[in-house]
Amino acid sequence: MDWGVAIFAILGAQLLGAMTPGPSFVQVVRTSIAEGRAEGIAVAVGLGLGALVFALLALAGLREVLDRAPQAYLAFQVLGGLYLLSIAWRLLRGARARLENPPPVEAISAGSQPRAKGVIRACLRGVATQMSNPKIAVVFASIFAALMPGPAPGWVFLVLPPGIFLQETLWNILVALVFSSARPRAAYARAKTWVDGAAGLVIGTLGARLIWDALTTRSP
């Protein structure tokens, strides 16, 4: 397998992974319907940046690092699980709070500017959500190790990670655009308690599972 075929294979495998529902998907959906389109897109960009980091690490030999330092990976699992639990706690704690004057989709579409700080926070939340999931690191490392025909030449670093960033970001932007439209946002306003509660339970369960897996895994 030459590098041209390998790049397309890796991009295809990673895109399928990006489209699989998980904490990232929940974060984009919830942010888009609760905070607005701009914030949802900002989360999508943050998720893309996190994927870019994992892609660079995978090209640099992440699989070998994980194999040689299993304790570091277990610590990564615990920290990631704790971060997801903190997100879940905030969602559950605020589930009953009323949504105060949600910005209309029409205003956002027409170009009204949301607060820059809110957009920046949303982007950082996307980065943190992506980076907090150690299973993504394993998936990236495994895909790259299985499909790379050899040590990556320099030009691959300039092509593959940006490609992964673009497809991860564009997919999640599509999700943000769908769920920030009028009907999903109106439905969220009516069922905020249930939506936030369900999102908190999903993310909390994933976080707890990460910690459980780390604590019950025996070092070789």
C-alpha positions as CSV (number, residue, x, y, z in Angstrom):
1,M,0.0,0.0,0.0
2,D,1.4,3.4,-1.0
3,W,0.9,6.6,0.9
4,G,-1.8,7.9,-1.4
5,V,-4.0,4.9,-0.8
6,A,-3.2,4.9,2.9
7,I,-4.2,8.5,3.3
8,F,-7.6,7.8,1.7
9,A,-8.1,4.7,3.8
10,I,-7.2,6.5,7.1
11,L,-9.5,9.4,6.2
12,G,-12.4,7.1,5.5
13,A,-11.9,5.1,8.7
14,Q,-11.6,8.3,10.7
15,L,-14.7,9.8,9.1
16,L,-16.8,6.7,10.1
17,G,-15.5,7.2,13.7
18,A,-16.4,10.9,13.7
19,M,-20.0,10.0,12.6
20,T,-20.4,7.5,15.4
21,P,-22.4,9.1,18.3
22,G,-20.5,9.7,21.5
23,P,-19.6,12.5,23.9
24,S,-18.5,14.8,21.0
25,F,-21.9,14.3,19.2
26,V,-23.8,15.0,22.4
27,Q,-21.8,18.1,23.1
28,V,-22.4,19.5,19.6
29,V,-26.1,18.8,19.7
30,R,-26.7,20.1,23.1
31,T,-24.6,23.3,22.5
32,S,-26.3,24.0,19.2
33,I,-29.9,23.8,20.5
34,A,-29.2,25.4,23.9
35,E,-26.8,28.1,23.1
36,G,-27.1,28.8,19.3
37,R,-25.6,28.1,15.9
38,A,-22.4,30.1,16.4
39,E,-21.6,28.3,19.6
40,G,-22.4,24.9,18.0
41,I,-20.0,25.6,15.1
42,A,-17.4,26.7,17.6
43,V,-17.6,23.4,19.4
44,A,-17.3,21.7,16.0
45,V,-14.1,23.6,15.3
46,G,-12.8,22.7,18.8
47,L,-13.5,19.0,18.1
48,G,-11.6,19.3,14.8
49,L,-8.6,20.8,16.6
50,G,-8.6,17.9,19.1
51,A,-8.7,15.5,16.2
52,L,-5.8,17.3,14.6
53,V,-3.7,16.9,17.7
54,F,-4.5,13.1,17.9
55,A,-3.6,12.8,14.2
56,L,-0.2,14.4,14.7
57,L,0.4,12.2,17.7
58,A,-0.6,9.1,15.8
59,L,1.8,9.9,13.0
60,A,4.5,10.5,15.5
61,G,4.1,7.0,17.0
62,L,1.3,7.2,19.6
63,R,0.7,3.4,19.4
64,E,4.2,2.6,20.5
65,V,4.0,5.1,23.4
66,L,0.7,3.6,24.6
67,D,2.2,0.1,24.5
68,R,5.3,1.2,26.4
69,A,3.5,3.3,29.0
70,P,0.2,1.6,30.0
71,Q,0.1,3.4,33.3
72,A,0.1,6.7,31.6
73,Y,-2.8,5.6,29.5
74,L,-4.7,4.5,32.6
75,A,-4.1,7.9,34.2
76,F,-5.4,9.5,31.0
77,Q,-8.5,7.4,31.2
78,V,-9.2,8.5,34.8
79,L,-8.7,12.2,34.0
80,G,-10.8,12.0,30.9
81,G,-13.6,10.2,32.9
82,L,-13.5,12.9,35.6
83,Y,-13.8,15.6,33.0
84,L,-16.9,13.9,31.4
85,L,-18.4,13.5,34.9
86,S,-17.9,17.2,35.5
87,I,-19.8,18.0,32.3
88,A,-22.5,15.6,33.3
89,W,-22.8,17.2,36.7
90,R,-23.2,20.6,35.3
91,L,-25.9,19.4,32.9
92,L,-27.9,17.6,35.6
93,R,-27.5,20.5,38.0
94,G,-28.8,23.0,35.5
95,A,-31.4,20.8,33.9
96,R,-34.4,22.4,35.8
97,A,-33.2,26.0,35.2
98,R,-35.3,27.9,32.7
99,L,-33.8,28.9,29.4
100,E,-33.8,32.6,29.5
101,N,-34.4,34.4,26.2
102,P,-32.7,31.9,23.8
103,P,-31.4,33.8,20.8
104,P,-33.6,33.3,17.7
105,V,-32.1,31.3,14.9
106,E,-33.2,34.0,12.4
107,A,-31.1,36.6,14.2
108,I,-28.1,34.3,14.2
109,S,-28.5,33.5,10.6
110,A,-28.9,37.2,9.7
111,G,-25.4,37.9,11.2
112,S,-26.0,39.0,14.7
113,Q,-22.8,38.5,16.7
114,P,-22.9,36.4,19.9
115,R,-20.6,37.3,22.6
116,A,-17.0,36.5,21.6
117,K,-16.3,34.9,25.0
118,G,-19.1,32.5,24.7
119,V,-17.9,31.3,21.3
120,I,-14.3,31.0,22.6
121,R,-15.5,29.0,25.6
122,A,-17.5,26.7,23.3
123,C,-14.5,26.1,21.1
124,L,-12.3,25.3,24.1
125,R,-15.1,23.0,25.4
126,G,-15.0,21.1,22.1
127,V,-11.2,20.7,22.3
128,A,-11.5,19.5,25.9
129,T,-14.3,17.1,25.1
130,Q,-12.3,15.5,22.2
131,M,-9.0,15.3,24.2
132,S,-10.7,13.9,27.3
133,N,-11.7,10.7,25.5
134,P,-8.7,8.3,25.6
135,K,-10.5,5.8,23.5
136,I,-10.2,8.2,20.6
137,A,-6.4,8.2,21.1
138,V,-6.4,4.4,20.8
139,V,-8.6,4.4,17.7
140,F,-6.4,6.9,16.0
141,A,-3.2,5.1,17.0
142,S,-4.7,1.7,15.9
143,I,-6.0,3.0,12.5
144,F,-2.7,4.7,11.7
145,A,-0.6,1.7,12.8
146,A,-2.7,-0.7,10.7
147,L,-2.9,1.4,7.6
148,M,0.5,3.3,7.5
149,P,2.8,1.6,5.0
150,G,5.9,2.8,6.9
151,P,7.4,5.8,8.7
152,A,5.5,8.9,7.5
153,P,7.4,11.2,5.1
154,G,7.3,14.9,5.9
155,W,4.7,15.8,3.3
156,V,2.2,13.4,5.0
157,F,2.2,15.6,8.1
158,L,1.1,18.5,5.9
159,V,-1.7,16.6,4.2
160,L,-3.2,14.0,6.5
161,P,-3.7,15.9,9.8
162,P,-5.3,18.9,8.1
163,G,-7.5,16.5,6.1
164,I,-8.7,14.9,9.4
165,F,-9.3,18.4,10.9
166,L,-11.4,19.4,7.9
167,Q,-13.6,16.4,7.8
168,E,-14.1,16.2,11.6
169,T,-15.0,19.9,11.7
170,L,-17.3,19.9,8.7
171,W,-19.2,16.8,9.9
172,N,-19.8,18.4,13.2
173,I,-20.7,21.8,11.6
174,L,-23.4,19.9,9.7
175,V,-24.7,18.5,12.9
176,A,-24.6,22.0,14.5
177,L,-26.5,23.5,11.6
178,V,-29.2,20.8,11.7
179,F,-29.8,21.1,15.5
180,S,-29.6,24.9,15.7
181,S,-32.5,25.3,13.3
182,A,-35.9,26.6,14.6
183,R,-37.7,23.4,15.3
184,P,-35.0,21.6,17.4
185,R,-34.4,24.7,19.4
186,A,-38.1,25.3,20.1
187,A,-38.4,21.6,21.1
188,Y,-35.4,22.0,23.4
189,A,-37.0,25.1,25.1
190,R,-40.1,23.0,25.8
191,A,-38.2,19.9,27.1
192,K,-35.0,21.4,28.5
193,T,-35.2,19.4,31.7
194,W,-35.5,16.1,29.9
195,V,-32.9,16.9,27.2
196,D,-30.3,18.1,29.6
197,G,-31.0,15.3,32.0
198,A,-30.6,12.7,29.2
199,A,-27.4,14.3,27.9
200,G,-26.0,14.4,31.5
201,L,-26.8,10.7,32.0
202,V,-25.2,9.7,28.7
203,I,-22.0,11.7,29.2
204,G,-21.9,10.7,32.9
205,T,-22.2,7.0,32.0
206,L,-19.4,7.3,29.5
207,G,-17.2,9.1,32.0
208,A,-17.9,6.5,34.7
209,R,-17.1,3.7,32.3
210,L,-13.8,5.2,31.4
211,I,-12.9,5.4,35.1
212,W,-14.2,1.8,35.8
213,D,-12.2,0.4,32.9
214,A,-9.0,2.1,34.1
215,L,-9.5,0.9,37.7
216,T,-10.2,-2.7,36.7
217,T,-7.4,-3.0,34.1
218,R,-4.4,-4.9,35.4
219,S,-1.0,-3.8,34.2
220,P,0.9,-6.5,32.3
